[in-house]
Amino acid sequence: MQKWEYVTVPLLVHATKQILDNWGDDGWELVQVVPGPNPEQLIAYMKRAKS
């Protein structure tokens, strides 16, 4: 059975692509983005397969 690990990542609106690309390079897949605590921040939920 596949096992997963998860992480939540704060995203700044002006650097969203760069942040997601960096996490993607480390094997993390974006699951969902939700509003953050202020209008200039979002929260990304990421997952990747456990080794």
Long-range contacts (C-beta under 8 A, 24 or more apart in sequence): 2-49, 3-49, 3-50, 4-47, 4-48, 4-49, 4-50, 5-47, 5-48, 5-50, 6-31, 6-45, 6-46, 6-47, 7-45, 7-46, 7-47, 8-43, 8-44, 8-45, 8-46, 9-43, 9-44, 9-45, 9-46, 10-36, 10-41, 10-42, 10-43, 10-44, 11-36, 11-41, 11-42, 11-43, 11-44, 12-40, 12-41, 13-39, 13-40, 13-41, 13-42, 14-40, 16-42, 19-44, 20-44
